[in-house]
Amino acid sequence: MRKDDHVAVIIIIGFFVLIGVLASTSTRTVTAAETNATIDVNITVLSEITIMPTAINWTMISPGQTGSAVSGVRLLDIHNTGSVNVTNIYSFVTTLQNETTRPYGASEARNYSAGGVLVFHNSSSPTFYWTGRVEWNWTGPITNIDLSAIDANSRAAQGFFRNASTSFVWAAGNGSSGLCNNSEALFAIESDNDRGTIESRTPTTNSITRDGGDSEWGYFSIDRDPLNSMCVAVNRTCNKIYIYKYDKRSTTGSDFGSCANSKYIYAGLNLTSDSIETITADVWIPRGTPLGNMTQTVWTFVAS
């Protein structure tokens, strides 16, 4: 063998040894250590709802108009952010706290509560109901009015229920001790739009039921237009009425749930955790409402 041939053999053997070492290294298996942990989480009872958005507004609404006609309705979500189902939800606004004196004849809108023009409906019904409207006794005479439905000895108050572009005449009769929260008190309202005629100014007690009273209010269920399925609370001194549907407050001197037509916004079904009930809101601005910003109201929702 020549010297050059010997060198060639040594090179070839060295090459295969290197390949074998590399192959052995690339196929080696490494076993990792493995273990487990168990995770347990317990959720406590939390009854909670969240309202979104937290502020709504309408601007540039003329008397006799609705907010929806100008800039549309507003939607609010009642979100169950708690850990338990809620079945009964009611709401109220601070109209009674904002509007403590008779505002008629005022030159500024701030004398009126924004809650008094707020209406809404839930997701299961398209009918708008007043959230909490106050109407006051009309201290002057109302021409062509016929109060024959209420005994002359108990006639205590009369006024206008103003529904955006229309009005309806109402009247209240006091009960025992001359108060409108006592037994035998009466509430009457005209079904026809007010035209200034005696035919449109004859309030009656038809389809109106007195459901009781407490130390501050007498409660009446109305089962015909213009307040069909709504509640009217007449204050004890007969100088104002409070119109509502979904107010179930029970406070010192007041139990608005006493009215048979008072309902829960969401009742009979479970609003489960992370579920949402959507409310559609509007404002109805009566004719004769003065210029400016109405007093801001707080709209409260309560769930059980």
Stockholm file with secondary structure:
# STOCKHOLM 1.0

chainA/1-304         MRKDDHVAVIIIIGFFVLIGVLASTSTRTVTAAETNATIDVNITVLSEITIMPTAINWTMISPGQTGSAVSGVRLLDIHNTGSVNVTNIYSFVTTLQNETTRPYGASEARNYSAGGVLVFHNSSSPTFYWTGRVEWNWTGPITNIDLSAIDANSRAAQGFFRNASTSFVWAAGNGSSGLCNNSEALFAIESDNDRGTIESRTPTTNSITRDGGDSEWGYFSIDRDPLNSMCVAVNRTCNKIYIYKYDKRSTTGSDFGSCANSKYIYAGLNLTSDSIETITADVWIPRGTPLGNMTQTVWTFVAS
#=GR chainA/1-304 SS CCHHHHHHHHHHHHHHHHHHHHHHHHTCCCCCCCCCCCCCCCCCCCCCEEEESSCCCCCSCCTTCBHHHHHCCEEEEEEECSSSCBCCEEEEESHHHHCCSCCTTCSSGGGSBGGGGEEEECTTCCCCEESSEEEECCCSCCTTCCCTTSCGGGEEEEEEEEETTEEEEEEEECCGGGCTTSTTCEEEECSSCCCSSGGGSCCBCTTEEEEEECSSEEEEEECSTTSTTEEEEEETTSSEEEEESSCCCEETTEEGGGSTTCCCSBCSSCBCTTCEEEEEEEEBCCTTCCSSCCBCCCEEEEEC
#=GC SS_cons         CCHHHHHHHHHHHHHHHHHHHHHHHHTCCCCCCCCCCCCCCCCCCCCCEEEESSCCCCCSCCTTCBHHHHHCCEEEEEEECSSSCBCCEEEEESHHHHCCSCCTTCSSGGGSBGGGGEEEECTTCCCCEESSEEEECCCSCCTTCCCTTSCGGGEEEEEEEEETTEEEEEEEECCGGGCTTSTTCEEEECSSCCCSSGGGSCCBCTTEEEEEECSSEEEEEECSTTSTTEEEEEETTSSEEEEESSCCCEETTEEGGGSTTCCCSBCSSCBCTTCEEEEEEEEBCCTTCCSSCCBCCCEEEEEC
//
